[in-house]
Amino acid sequence: MFKDQSGMFKKIEDIKNKKITIMGLGLNQGGLGISRFFAKAGAKLVVTDLKTEQELKPSLEKLKEFDIRYVLGKHDEKDFIETDLVIQNPAIPDNSKHLQIARKHGIPIKTDLDIFLNFCPSRKIIAISGTKGKSTVSYLIFKIFQNAGVHSILAGNMGISVFNVLEKLTPSTHLILEISSWQLEGIKDHKFRANTTVLTNIIPDHLDRYDSFKNYAEAEKLILKYLDSKDHLIINFDNREVYKETQKISSCIYGFSTQKKVKVGSYLRKNELRYSSGEYDVCFAKISDLLLVGRHHLENILAACTVAFIHRIPIKIITQTISRFSGIPYRLELVGEKNGVKFYNDTCATTPEATLAALQSLPDQPIILIIGGKNKKLVYDKMIEAISKDRRIKKIVLFRHPNYDVTTFLYSRLKNSFESKKIVFANNMAEAIQSADITAKSGDIILLSPAAASFGMFKNEFDRGDQFNNAVKNLL
């Protein structure tokens, strides 16, 4: 069990009658699991969220059996002063006025993962972090372990609350834990280290939350800070920001690469995916065997398989699992086909790099691209240049909303590269699909890959993806 330096909760009984304010309930499991945990433990609980009761109805319904006081559509200062603890949930920035009030009055501020680590019994944690690919890597590791009969549980940043799985964990359970940069910052007091750590990549993202890319990168690297020589680290040798850390770390380092041979780890050689460990070097799959498309997915597969080899999963299980793996929802997911037109849902592409990766992954067929949204202080030059030169793109559909500055910027930069009729605007998802479908012909691809945040037109990127899926189903 990890120990929080504050020593606030050493056992669950310590929670009873504590005054706890949970800031941010949300709709995507953000505060639901920890609210249920504290309520069951007998805390005097206040849940506060700027969203209204109507907006939060699905989450509130799941908590109706508990005695919880709600403050919705606003925050009250007294709930951040007259309390023993504040829980800061996802999407709540550190510079929040109400968190500053709590700090001023000496109120501890924790995160759900922070509290969870006080009670987690597992001694076999596999932690996955990085800018992109961490959900795919996490899920694929879980599927490989599951198919090998290894007792494992998946939780974390992909929308599975750690508190939903706490009661299922034992000291011998392999906990496959996806962790975001924000969550890593929230567990500094624990000196957290996992037995096995995967760092997929570090590329510009979340610059609306961090002052600079350097600050964001340092947050991602917190997952490396307390590793020692007994731990295994799997790291992307193709990502410069990640690779340069290998000289500073004492743990057992395994690489993965699609560009060069790796002495210890997994790599791509022509059509073969190979694992190397000293004199041992074996092909465990071929690109032609895989359902997933794109070089970024090859990186994800290599990372996950390296973890599997380290844990001595039979090669037959590894090969069978990755050959049947079609990915996870919302990440370049093929969701339908109509009259020879394929619809891909890549709503989790919230950065220009992710959209560029999606375009690079697709075959040489005409593409209708649905794109646009709210900026996160990211740089779009490379993506814009690539789109301008990509002869496959026959039409661009831009989401139009008052807050969508990326849409405005993309239009201003792309309008000279495409005829006016090839760039259109959509006020909602139904319009976007209709605009895309009306000009699509057999052999075309309709790709939702927004390259931006969703807030304004959609609740979040998953709502955006769900609306895409529903609109496609209405066409089929």
Sine and cosine of phi, psi and omega as CSV:
sin_phi,cos_phi,sin_psi,cos_psi,sin_omega,cos_omega
0.00,0.00,0.74,-0.68,0.07,-1.00
-0.97,0.23,0.54,-0.84,-0.02,-1.00
-0.91,-0.42,0.79,-0.61,0.08,-1.00
-0.98,0.21,0.78,-0.62,-0.08,-1.00
-0.86,0.51,-0.44,0.90,0.00,-1.00
-0.95,0.30,-0.37,0.93,0.02,-1.00
0.90,0.44,0.40,0.91,-0.09,-1.00
-0.88,0.47,-0.75,0.67,-0.02,-1.00
-0.83,-0.56,0.94,-0.35,0.07,-1.00
-0.99,-0.11,-0.39,0.92,0.08,-1.00
-0.51,-0.86,0.32,-0.95,-0.10,-0.99
-0.87,0.49,-0.53,0.85,-0.01,-1.00
-0.87,0.49,-0.40,0.91,-0.02,-1.00
-0.93,0.36,-0.27,0.96,-0.06,-1.00
-0.98,0.18,-0.46,0.89,-0.11,-0.99
-0.81,0.58,0.76,-0.65,0.04,-1.00
0.94,0.35,0.07,1.00,0.11,-0.99
-0.94,0.33,0.63,-0.78,0.08,-1.00
-1.00,0.08,0.88,-0.47,-0.09,-1.00
-0.77,-0.64,0.76,-0.65,0.08,-1.00
-0.96,-0.30,0.86,-0.51,0.06,-1.00
-0.98,-0.19,0.89,-0.45,-0.06,-1.00
-0.99,-0.16,0.96,-0.28,0.01,-1.00
0.98,-0.20,0.99,-0.16,0.07,-1.00
-1.00,0.03,-0.76,0.65,0.08,-1.00
0.95,0.32,-0.03,-1.00,-0.06,-1.00
-0.87,-0.50,-0.04,1.00,-0.10,-0.99
-0.86,-0.51,0.70,0.71,0.04,-1.00
0.95,0.33,0.04,1.00,-0.09,-1.00
-0.81,0.58,-0.79,0.61,-0.04,-1.00
-0.92,-0.40,0.04,1.00,-0.11,-0.99
-0.94,0.35,-0.75,0.66,-0.06,-1.00
-0.89,0.45,-0.71,0.70,-0.04,-1.00
-0.96,0.29,-0.50,0.87,0.08,-1.00
-0.89,0.45,-0.71,0.70,0.01,-1.00
-0.90,0.45,-0.66,0.75,-0.02,-1.00
-0.87,0.49,-0.77,0.63,-0.03,-1.00
-0.92,0.39,-0.61,0.79,0.00,-1.00
-0.89,0.45,-0.69,0.72,0.01,-1.00
-0.91,0.41,-0.49,0.87,-0.02,-1.00
-0.99,0.13,-0.05,1.00,0.10,-1.00
1.00,-0.01,0.33,0.94,0.04,-1.00
-0.95,0.30,0.42,-0.91,0.16,-0.99
-1.00,0.04,0.99,-0.17,-0.30,-0.95
-0.97,-0.26,0.73,-0.68,0.18,-0.98
-0.88,-0.48,0.80,-0.59,0.09,-1.00
-0.93,-0.38,0.84,-0.54,-0.05,-1.00
-0.81,-0.59,0.66,-0.75,-0.07,-1.00
-0.45,-0.90,0.60,-0.80,0.03,-1.00
-0.95,0.30,-0.30,0.95,0.09,-1.00
-0.96,0.29,0.41,-0.91,-0.03,-1.00
-0.99,0.11,0.19,-0.98,0.06,-1.00
-0.85,0.53,-0.65,0.76,-0.01,-1.00
-0.91,0.42,-0.68,0.74,-0.01,-1.00
-0.91,0.41,-0.56,0.83,-0.07,-1.00
-0.99,-0.10,0.18,0.98,-0.11,-0.99
-0.78,0.63,-0.71,0.70,-0.01,-1.00
-0.86,0.50,-0.65,0.76,0.01,-1.00
-0.95,0.31,-0.67,0.74,-0.01,-1.00
-0.89,0.47,-0.58,0.81,0.00,-1.00
-0.88,0.48,-0.57,0.82,-0.03,-1.00
-0.98,0.21,-0.15,0.99,-0.01,-1.00
-0.91,-0.42,0.16,0.99,-0.14,-0.99
-0.90,0.43,-0.35,0.94,-0.02,-1.00
-0.98,0.21,-0.18,0.98,-0.11,-0.99
-0.97,-0.25,0.42,-0.91,0.03,-1.00
-1.00,0.04,1.00,-0.04,-0.05,-1.00
-0.79,-0.61,0.69,-0.72,0.11,-0.99
-1.00,-0.05,0.77,-0.64,-0.03,-1.00
-0.94,-0.34,0.66,-0.75,0.17,-0.98
-0.83,-0.56,0.97,-0.26,-0.16,-0.99
-0.86,-0.50,0.50,-0.87,-0.04,-1.00
0.98,0.19,0.02,1.00,-0.01,-1.00
-0.17,-0.99,0.10,-1.00,0.18,-0.98
-0.82,-0.57,0.64,-0.77,0.09,-1.00
-0.98,-0.21,0.75,-0.66,-0.04,-1.00
-0.84,0.54,-0.59,0.81,-0.08,-1.00
-0.88,0.47,-0.46,0.89,0.00,-1.00
-0.95,0.30,-0.18,0.98,0.03,-1.00
-0.95,-0.32,0.06,1.00,0.03,-1.00
-0.88,-0.47,-0.75,0.66,-0.03,-1.00
-1.00,-0.01,0.89,0.46,-0.05,-1.00
-0.46,-0.89,0.33,-0.94,0.05,-1.00
-1.00,-0.05,-0.36,0.93,-0.11,-0.99
-0.32,-0.95,0.62,-0.79,0.15,-0.99
-0.91,-0.42,0.75,-0.66,0.10,-0.99
-0.98,-0.18,0.86,-0.50,0.01,-1.00
-1.00,-0.09,0.92,-0.39,-0.05,-1.00
-0.99,-0.12,0.18,-0.98,-0.05,-1.00
-0.79,0.62,0.52,-0.85,0.02,-1.00
0.99,0.17,-0.09,1.00,0.06,-1.00
-1.00,-0.04,0.92,-0.38,-0.05,-1.00
-0.95,0.32,0.44,-0.90,-0.02,-1.00
-0.89,0.46,-0.47,0.88,-0.04,-1.00
-1.00,0.02,0.26,0.97,0.05,-1.00
-0.80,0.60,0.69,-0.72,0.01,-1.00
-0.82,0.57,-0.65,0.76,-0.09,-1.00
-0.97,0.23,-0.50,0.87,0.13,-0.99
-0.93,0.36,-0.59,0.81,0.06,-1.00
-0.89,0.45,-0.60,0.80,0.06,-1.00
-0.89,0.45,-0.70,0.72,0.02,-1.00
-0.88,0.48,-0.69,0.72,0.00,-1.00
-0.89,0.46,-0.68,0.74,-0.01,-1.00
-0.85,0.52,-0.54,0.84,-0.03,-1.00
-0.99,-0.15,0.22,0.98,0.09,-1.00
0.95,0.31,0.40,0.91,0.00,-1.00
-1.00,0.08,0.80,-0.60,0.04,-1.00
-0.89,0.46,0.61,-0.79,0.06,-1.00
-0.86,-0.51,0.84,-0.55,-0.03,-1.00
-0.80,-0.60,0.15,-0.99,0.10,-0.99
-0.90,-0.44,0.20,-0.98,-0.01,-1.00
-0.89,0.46,-0.65,0.76,0.00,-1.00
-0.92,0.40,-0.59,0.81,0.06,-1.00
-0.83,0.55,-0.77,0.64,0.02,-1.00
-0.92,0.39,-0.68,0.73,-0.03,-1.00
-0.82,0.57,-0.68,0.74,-0.08,-1.00
-0.90,0.43,-0.35,0.94,0.09,-1.00
-0.92,0.39,-0.42,0.91,-0.13,-0.99
-0.88,-0.48,-0.03,1.00,-0.04,-1.00
-0.95,0.32,0.87,-0.50,-0.03,-1.00
-1.00,0.08,-0.25,0.97,-0.12,-0.99
-0.91,0.41,0.70,-0.71,0.10,-1.00
-0.97,-0.24,0.11,0.99,-0.09,-1.00
-0.78,-0.62,0.95,0.31,-0.04,-1.00
-1.00,-0.10,0.76,-0.65,0.14,-0.99
-0.94,-0.35,0.94,-0.35,-0.09,-1.00
-0.97,-0.25,0.71,-0.70,-0.02,-1.00
-0.82,-0.58,0.82,-0.57,0.05,-1.00
-0.67,-0.74,0.02,-1.00,-0.05,-1.00
0.74,-0.67,0.17,-0.98,-0.06,-1.00
-0.95,0.30,-0.80,0.60,-0.06,-1.00
-0.78,-0.63,0.49,-0.87,0.10,-0.99
1.00,-0.06,-0.18,0.98,-0.13,-0.99
-0.92,0.40,-0.56,0.83,0.02,-1.00
-0.93,0.36,-0.68,0.73,0.02,-1.00
-0.89,0.46,-0.70,0.71,0.02,-1.00
-0.88,0.47,-0.71,0.70,-0.02,-1.00
-0.87,0.50,-0.75,0.66,-0.05,-1.00
-0.91,0.41,-0.62,0.78,0.00,-1.00
-0.93,0.37,-0.64,0.77,0.11,-0.99
-0.84,0.54,-0.73,0.69,0.00,-1.00
-0.86,0.52,-0.70,0.71,-0.02,-1.00
-0.90,0.43,-0.65,0.76,0.02,-1.00
-0.90,0.44,-0.74,0.68,0.01,-1.00
-0.89,0.46,-0.68,0.73,0.01,-1.00
-0.87,0.50,-0.72,0.69,-0.01,-1.00
-0.93,0.37,-0.37,0.93,0.04,-1.00
-1.00,0.02,-0.03,1.00,0.00,-1.00
0.98,0.19,0.31,0.95,0.02,-1.00
-1.00,0.03,0.77,-0.64,-0.02,-1.00
-0.93,0.37,0.94,-0.35,-0.05,-1.00
-0.61,-0.79,0.45,-0.89,0.00,-1.00
-0.70,-0.72,0.67,-0.74,-0.03,-1.00
-0.96,-0.26,0.71,-0.70,0.01,-1.00
-0.32,-0.95,0.17,-0.99,0.11,-0.99
0.87,-0.49,-0.62,-0.78,-0.22,-0.97
-0.92,0.40,-0.26,0.97,-0.04,-1.00
-0.99,0.17,0.07,1.00,0.07,-1.00
0.94,-0.35,0.17,0.99,0.08,-1.00
-0.94,-0.33,0.96,-0.28,-0.06,-1.00
-0.87,0.49,0.69,-0.72,0.04,-1.00
-0.88,0.47,-0.45,0.90,0.00,-1.00
-0.98,0.21,-0.27,0.96,0.10,-1.00
-0.97,0.25,-0.31,0.95,-0.05,-1.00
-0.92,-0.39,-0.09,1.00,-0.12,-0.99
-0.81,0.58,-0.71,0.71,-0.06,-1.00
-0.94,0.35,-0.27,0.96,-0.01,-1.00
-1.00,0.00,-0.16,0.99,-0.09,-1.00
-1.00,0.10,0.58,-0.81,0.13,-0.99
-0.77,-0.64,0.17,-0.99,0.03,-1.00
-0.85,0.52,-0.42,0.91,-0.05,-1.00
-0.99,-0.15,0.02,1.00,0.01,-1.00
-0.96,0.28,0.73,-0.68,0.16,-0.99
-0.98,0.17,0.94,-0.34,0.03,-1.00
-1.00,-0.06,0.92,-0.40,0.01,-1.00
-1.00,-0.08,0.95,-0.31,-0.25,-0.97
-0.88,-0.48,0.93,-0.37,0.10,-0.99
-1.00,0.10,0.77,-0.63,-0.09,-1.00
-0.79,-0.61,0.73,-0.68,0.05,-1.00
-1.00,0.01,0.24,-0.97,0.04,-1.00
-0.87,0.50,-0.63,0.78,-0.01,-1.00
-0.90,0.43,-0.65,0.76,0.02,-1.00
-0.91,0.40,-0.60,0.80,0.03,-1.00
-0.89,0.47,-0.64,0.76,0.04,-1.00
-0.90,0.43,-0.51,0.86,-0.05,-1.00
-0.98,0.20,-0.15,0.99,-0.03,-1.00
-0.88,-0.48,0.42,0.91,-0.02,-1.00
-0.84,0.55,-0.61,0.80,-0.07,-1.00
-0.91,0.43,-0.32,0.95,-0.07,-1.00
-1.00,0.07,-0.20,0.98,-0.14,-0.99
0.76,0.64,0.78,0.63,-0.14,-0.99
-0.90,0.43,0.71,-0.70,0.17,-0.98
-0.58,-0.82,0.66,-0.75,0.04,-1.00
-0.98,-0.21,0.42,-0.91,0.06,-1.00
-0.89,0.46,-0.61,0.79,0.04,-1.00
-0.75,-0.67,0.78,-0.63,-0.04,-1.00
-0.81,-0.59,0.69,-0.72,0.09,-1.00
-0.87,-0.49,0.79,-0.61,0.13,-0.99
-0.89,-0.45,0.96,-0.29,-0.18,-0.98
-0.95,0.32,-0.73,0.68,-0.03,-1.00
-0.05,-1.00,0.26,-0.97,0.16,-0.99
-0.70,-0.71,0.93,-0.37,0.04,-1.00
-0.74,-0.67,0.30,-0.95,-0.06,-1.00
-0.83,0.56,0.77,-0.63,0.06,-1.00
-0.22,-0.97,0.29,-0.96,0.10,-0.99
0.83,0.56,0.52,0.86,-0.02,-1.00
-0.98,0.21,-0.01,1.00,0.21,-0.98
-0.99,0.16,-0.27,0.96,-0.02,-1.00
-0.96,-0.29,-0.45,0.89,-0.01,-1.00
-0.93,-0.36,0.51,-0.86,-0.05,-1.00
-0.93,0.36,-0.45,0.89,-0.05,-1.00
-0.37,-0.93,0.24,-0.97,0.08,-1.00
-0.88,0.47,-0.59,0.81,0.02,-1.00
-0.86,0.51,-0.70,0.71,0.01,-1.00
-0.91,0.42,-0.65,0.76,0.04,-1.00
-0.89,0.45,-0.71,0.70,-0.02,-1.00
-0.88,0.48,-0.64,0.77,0.03,-1.00
-0.89,0.45,-0.58,0.82,0.05,-1.00
-0.91,0.42,-0.69,0.73,0.04,-1.00
-0.89,0.46,-0.59,0.81,-0.07,-1.00
-0.97,0.25,-0.12,0.99,0.06,-1.00
-0.86,0.51,-0.42,0.91,0.00,-1.00
-0.91,0.40,-0.29,0.96,-0.03,-1.00
-1.00,-0.10,-0.26,0.97,-0.28,-0.96
-0.86,0.51,-0.63,0.77,-0.13,-0.99
-0.94,-0.35,0.24,0.97,0.03,-1.00
-0.92,0.40,0.54,-0.84,0.07,-1.00
-0.79,-0.61,-0.10,-0.99,-0.15,-0.99
-0.92,0.40,-0.28,0.96,0.01,-1.00
-1.00,0.09,-0.22,0.98,-0.11,-0.99
-1.00,-0.06,0.40,-0.92,0.04,-1.00
-0.96,-0.28,0.75,-0.66,0.05,-1.00
-0.85,-0.52,0.82,-0.57,0.04,-1.00
-0.95,-0.31,0.83,-0.56,-0.21,-0.98
-0.68,-0.73,0.54,-0.84,-0.06,-1.00
-0.99,0.14,0.95,-0.32,-0.02,-1.00
-0.97,0.26,-0.18,0.98,0.00,-1.00
-1.00,-0.03,-0.15,0.99,-0.02,-1.00
-0.97,-0.24,0.92,-0.40,-0.14,-0.99
-0.86,0.50,-0.67,0.74,-0.06,-1.00
-0.89,0.46,-0.57,0.82,0.01,-1.00
-0.99,0.14,-0.71,0.71,-0.10,-0.99
-0.87,0.49,-0.58,0.82,-0.05,-1.00
-0.91,0.41,-0.27,0.96,0.02,-1.00
-0.98,0.22,-0.26,0.97,-0.08,-1.00
-0.89,0.46,-0.42,0.91,-0.02,-1.00
-0.97,0.22,-0.22,0.98,-0.11,-0.99
-0.96,-0.27,-0.03,1.00,-0.21,-0.98
-0.91,-0.41,0.66,-0.75,-0.05,-1.00
-1.00,-0.09,-0.13,0.99,-0.06,-1.00
-0.96,0.29,0.15,-0.99,0.06,-1.00
-0.96,0.30,0.90,-0.43,-0.11,-0.99
-0.98,-0.19,0.77,-0.64,0.10,-0.99
-0.87,-0.50,0.68,-0.73,0.00,-1.00
-0.97,-0.25,0.29,-0.96,0.26,-0.97
-0.65,-0.76,0.60,-0.80,-0.10,-0.99
-0.40,-0.92,0.59,-0.80,0.14,-0.99
-0.98,-0.22,0.03,1.00,-0.12,-0.99
-0.90,-0.44,-0.35,0.94,-0.07,-1.00
-0.47,-0.88,0.31,-0.95,0.03,-1.00
-0.95,0.32,0.63,-0.78,0.01,-1.00
-0.92,-0.39,0.77,-0.63,-0.03,-1.00
-0.92,0.39,-0.67,0.74,0.03,-1.00
-0.76,-0.65,0.95,-0.31,-0.04,-1.00
0.64,-0.77,-0.41,-0.91,-0.07,-1.00
-0.87,-0.49,0.54,-0.84,-0.03,-1.00
-0.44,-0.90,0.21,-0.98,0.02,-1.00
-0.96,-0.27,0.78,-0.63,0.11,-0.99
-0.79,-0.62,0.95,-0.31,-0.10,-1.00
0.83,0.56,-0.92,-0.38,-0.04,-1.00
-0.99,-0.12,0.01,1.00,-0.15,-0.99
-0.97,-0.25,0.66,-0.76,0.18,-0.98
-0.99,-0.13,0.83,-0.56,-0.13,-0.99
-0.79,-0.61,0.46,-0.89,0.10,-1.00
-0.86,-0.50,0.72,-0.69,-0.04,-1.00
-0.81,-0.59,0.66,-0.75,0.09,-1.00
-0.51,-0.86,1.00,0.00,-0.07,-1.00
0.94,0.34,-0.83,-0.56,-0.01,-1.00
-0.98,0.20,-0.28,0.96,-0.01,-1.00
-0.99,0.13,0.86,-0.52,0.00,-1.00
-0.57,-0.82,0.88,-0.47,-0.16,-0.99
-0.68,-0.74,0.59,-0.81,0.14,-0.99
-1.00,0.08,0.81,-0.58,-0.01,-1.00
-0.92,-0.39,-0.09,1.00,0.08,-1.00
-0.14,-0.99,0.25,-0.97,0.12,-0.99
-0.86,-0.51,0.47,-0.88,0.00,-1.00
-0.82,0.58,-0.62,0.79,-0.04,-1.00
-0.91,0.41,-0.27,0.96,0.02,-1.00
-0.99,0.12,-0.24,0.97,-0.20,-0.98
-1.00,-0.06,0.53,-0.85,0.08,-1.00
-1.00,0.03,-0.52,0.85,-0.01,-1.00
-0.96,0.29,0.60,-0.80,0.02,-1.00
-0.93,-0.38,0.46,-0.89,0.11,-0.99
0.97,-0.24,0.59,-0.81,-0.02,-1.00
-0.90,0.43,-0.58,0.81,0.00,-1.00
-0.90,0.43,-0.54,0.84,0.07,-1.00
-0.96,0.29,-0.51,0.86,0.11,-0.99
-0.89,0.46,-0.65,0.76,0.07,-1.00
-0.87,0.50,-0.70,0.72,0.00,-1.00
-0.88,0.48,-0.68,0.73,-0.01,-1.00
-0.91,0.42,-0.69,0.72,0.01,-1.00
-0.88,0.47,-0.66,0.75,0.01,-1.00
-0.89,0.45,-0.75,0.66,-0.03,-1.00
-0.90,0.44,-0.66,0.75,-0.02,-1.00
-0.93,0.36,-0.51,0.86,0.08,-1.00
-0.88,0.47,-0.68,0.74,0.08,-1.00
-0.86,0.51,-0.69,0.73,-0.03,-1.00
-0.89,0.45,-0.68,0.74,0.02,-1.00
-0.91,0.42,-0.66,0.75,0.03,-1.00
-0.85,0.53,-0.59,0.80,-0.02,-1.00
-1.00,-0.05,0.28,0.96,0.14,-0.99
0.86,0.51,0.61,0.79,0.11,-0.99
-0.96,0.28,0.72,-0.69,-0.01,-1.00
-0.83,0.55,0.65,-0.76,-0.07,-1.00
-0.86,0.51,-0.54,0.84,0.01,-1.00
-0.88,0.48,-0.66,0.75,0.01,-1.00
-0.92,0.40,-0.68,0.73,0.01,-1.00
-0.86,0.51,-0.76,0.65,-0.05,-1.00
-0.89,0.45,-0.72,0.70,-0.01,-1.00
-0.88,0.47,-0.66,0.76,-0.06,-1.00
-0.92,0.38,-0.74,0.67,-0.06,-1.00
-0.95,0.32,-0.43,0.90,0.02,-1.00
-0.96,0.27,-0.34,0.94,0.00,-1.00
-0.97,-0.23,-0.07,1.00,-0.12,-0.99
-0.99,0.12,0.87,-0.49,-0.05,-1.00
-0.97,-0.25,0.16,0.99,0.03,-1.00
0.99,-0.13,-0.08,-1.00,0.01,-1.00
-0.88,-0.47,0.39,-0.92,-0.07,-1.00
-0.82,0.57,0.55,-0.83,0.13,-0.99
0.98,0.18,0.03,1.00,-0.03,-1.00
-0.84,-0.54,1.00,0.01,-0.06,-1.00
0.77,0.64,0.74,0.67,-0.07,-1.00
-1.00,-0.03,0.81,-0.59,0.09,-1.00
-0.97,0.23,0.93,-0.37,-0.12,-0.99
-0.95,-0.31,-0.11,0.99,0.02,-1.00
0.06,-1.00,0.26,-0.97,0.05,-1.00
-0.57,-0.82,0.73,-0.69,-0.02,-1.00
-0.68,-0.73,0.86,-0.50,0.04,-1.00
0.79,0.62,0.63,0.77,0.03,-1.00
0.99,0.10,0.02,1.00,0.04,-1.00
-0.99,-0.14,0.80,-0.59,-0.02,-1.00
-0.98,-0.17,0.66,-0.75,-0.02,-1.00
-0.93,-0.37,0.87,-0.50,0.01,-1.00
-0.93,-0.38,0.75,-0.66,0.01,-1.00
-0.97,-0.24,0.95,-0.31,0.02,-1.00
-0.83,-0.55,0.72,0.70,-0.10,-1.00
-0.88,0.47,-0.42,0.91,0.02,-1.00
-0.97,0.24,-0.01,1.00,0.14,-0.99
-0.98,0.22,1.00,0.05,-0.05,-1.00
-0.97,-0.23,0.15,0.99,0.05,-1.00
-0.76,-0.65,0.39,-0.92,0.04,-1.00
-0.88,0.47,-0.55,0.83,0.01,-1.00
-0.90,0.43,-0.62,0.78,0.00,-1.00
-0.93,0.38,-0.66,0.75,0.04,-1.00
-0.92,0.40,-0.64,0.77,0.06,-1.00
-0.88,0.48,-0.66,0.75,0.04,-1.00
-0.89,0.45,-0.64,0.77,0.02,-1.00
-0.89,0.46,-0.71,0.70,0.01,-1.00
-0.89,0.46,-0.63,0.78,0.01,-1.00
-0.93,0.36,-0.38,0.93,-0.05,-1.00
-0.99,0.12,-0.39,0.92,-0.13,-0.99
-0.99,0.12,0.44,-0.90,-0.03,-1.00
-0.94,0.34,0.11,-0.99,-0.03,-1.00
-0.98,0.20,0.96,0.29,0.01,-1.00
-0.71,-0.70,0.40,-0.92,0.02,-1.00
-0.86,0.51,0.66,-0.75,-0.07,-1.00
-0.83,-0.56,0.73,-0.68,0.20,-0.98
-0.96,-0.28,0.91,-0.42,-0.16,-0.99
-0.98,-0.20,0.82,-0.57,0.09,-1.00
-0.98,-0.22,0.86,-0.51,-0.23,-0.97
-0.50,-0.87,0.26,-0.97,0.10,-0.99
0.90,-0.44,0.35,-0.94,0.01,-1.00
0.35,-0.94,-0.52,-0.85,-0.08,-1.00
-0.98,-0.20,0.66,-0.75,-0.06,-1.00
-0.98,0.22,0.49,-0.87,0.11,-0.99
-0.88,-0.48,0.55,0.84,-0.03,-1.00
0.88,0.47,0.67,0.74,0.00,-1.00
-0.98,-0.22,0.26,-0.97,-0.03,-1.00
-0.97,-0.24,0.79,-0.61,-0.15,-0.99
-0.95,-0.32,0.07,1.00,-0.15,-0.99
-0.85,0.53,-0.74,0.67,-0.04,-1.00
-0.90,0.44,-0.67,0.75,0.00,-1.00
-0.91,0.42,-0.68,0.73,0.00,-1.00
-0.88,0.47,-0.69,0.73,0.03,-1.00
-0.88,0.48,-0.67,0.74,-0.01,-1.00
-0.91,0.41,-0.69,0.72,0.01,-1.00
-0.90,0.44,-0.65,0.76,-0.02,-1.00
-0.88,0.48,-0.54,0.84,-0.06,-1.00
-0.99,-0.11,-0.14,0.99,-0.10,-1.00
-0.99,0.15,0.97,-0.25,-0.05,-1.00
-0.94,0.33,-0.18,0.98,0.04,-1.00
-0.96,0.28,-0.45,0.89,-0.11,-0.99
-0.97,0.22,0.94,-0.34,-0.04,-1.00
-0.99,-0.11,-0.27,0.96,-0.01,-1.00
-0.30,-0.96,0.56,-0.83,0.06,-1.00
-0.84,-0.54,0.79,-0.61,0.07,-1.00
-0.94,-0.35,0.87,-0.49,-0.06,-1.00
-0.97,-0.25,0.78,-0.62,0.11,-0.99
-0.93,0.38,0.78,-0.62,0.00,-1.00
-0.94,-0.33,0.82,-0.58,0.02,-1.00
-0.37,-0.93,0.53,-0.85,-0.03,-1.00
-0.82,0.58,-0.51,0.86,-0.04,-1.00
-1.00,-0.02,-0.05,1.00,-0.15,-0.99
-1.00,0.02,0.99,0.17,-0.01,-1.00
-0.94,0.34,-0.45,0.89,0.07,-1.00
-0.90,0.44,-0.66,0.76,0.02,-1.00
-0.85,0.53,-0.75,0.67,0.00,-1.00
-0.87,0.49,-0.69,0.72,-0.02,-1.00
-0.91,0.41,-0.70,0.71,0.00,-1.00
-0.88,0.47,-0.67,0.74,0.00,-1.00
-0.88,0.47,-0.69,0.73,-0.03,-1.00
-0.90,0.43,-0.50,0.86,-0.05,-1.00
-1.00,-0.03,-0.40,0.92,-0.10,-1.00
-0.98,-0.22,-0.26,0.96,-0.13,-0.99
-0.89,0.46,-0.43,0.90,0.01,-1.00
-0.99,0.11,-0.21,0.98,-0.02,-1.00
-0.99,-0.13,-0.24,0.97,-0.04,-1.00
-0.76,-0.64,0.55,-0.84,0.10,-0.99
-0.88,0.48,0.47,-0.88,-0.08,-1.00
-0.84,0.54,-0.60,0.80,-0.02,-1.00
-0.96,0.29,-0.17,0.99,-0.01,-1.00
-1.00,-0.08,-0.05,1.00,0.13,-0.99
-0.83,-0.55,0.89,-0.46,-0.03,-1.00
-0.77,-0.63,0.31,-0.95,-0.01,-1.00
-0.93,-0.36,0.49,-0.87,0.04,-1.00
-0.73,-0.69,0.71,-0.71,-0.03,-1.00
-1.00,0.02,-0.16,0.99,0.05,-1.00
-0.33,-0.95,0.05,-1.00,-0.07,-1.00
-0.92,0.38,-0.63,0.78,0.00,-1.00
-0.86,0.51,-0.67,0.74,0.04,-1.00
-0.91,0.42,-0.63,0.77,-0.01,-1.00
-0.88,0.48,-0.73,0.69,0.00,-1.00
-0.92,0.40,-0.66,0.76,0.01,-1.00
-0.89,0.46,-0.69,0.72,0.01,-1.00
-0.90,0.44,-0.60,0.80,0.02,-1.00
-0.95,0.31,-0.70,0.71,-0.10,-0.99
-0.94,0.35,-0.52,0.85,-0.12,-0.99
-0.92,0.40,-0.42,0.91,0.00,-1.00
-0.95,-0.33,0.00,1.00,-0.05,-1.00
-0.98,0.22,0.61,-0.80,0.05,-1.00
-0.81,-0.59,0.26,-0.97,0.01,-1.00
-0.80,0.60,0.74,-0.68,-0.03,-1.00
0.99,-0.13,-0.19,0.98,0.02,-1.00
-0.99,0.15,0.33,-0.94,0.09,-1.00
-0.85,-0.52,0.77,-0.64,0.15,-0.99
-0.97,-0.25,0.90,-0.44,-0.13,-0.99
-0.88,-0.47,0.87,-0.49,0.22,-0.98
-1.00,0.00,0.95,-0.32,0.04,-1.00
-0.54,-0.84,0.99,0.12,-0.30,-0.95
-0.93,0.36,-0.45,0.89,0.00,-1.00
0.91,0.42,0.32,0.95,-0.08,-1.00
-0.35,-0.94,0.19,-0.98,0.05,-1.00
-0.96,0.29,0.34,-0.94,-0.16,-0.99
-0.98,-0.18,-0.29,0.96,-0.21,-0.98
-0.87,0.50,0.75,-0.66,-0.05,-1.00
0.80,-0.60,-0.92,0.39,0.04,-1.00
-1.00,0.10,-0.47,0.88,-0.07,-1.00
-0.77,-0.64,0.34,-0.94,0.03,-1.00
-0.93,0.38,-0.65,0.76,0.02,-1.00
-0.22,-0.98,-0.02,-1.00,-0.05,-1.00
-0.91,0.41,-0.46,0.89,0.00,-1.00
-0.96,0.29,-0.61,0.79,0.11,-0.99
-0.89,0.46,-0.66,0.75,0.06,-1.00
-0.86,0.51,-0.70,0.71,0.02,-1.00
-0.91,0.41,-0.65,0.76,0.02,-1.00
-0.90,0.44,-0.65,0.76,0.02,-1.00
-0.91,0.42,-0.59,0.81,0.08,-1.00
-0.88,0.47,-0.76,0.65,-0.01,-1.00
-0.86,0.51,-0.69,0.72,-0.01,-1.00
-0.91,0.41,-0.64,0.77,0.01,-1.00
-0.92,0.40,-0.59,0.81,0.05,-1.00
-0.92,0.39,-0.68,0.73,0.01,-1.00
-0.87,0.50,-0.59,0.81,0.01,-1.00
-0.92,0.39,-0.35,0.94,0.03,-1.00
-1.00,0.10,-0.51,0.86,-0.17,-0.99
-0.98,0.22,0.00,0.00,0.00,0.00
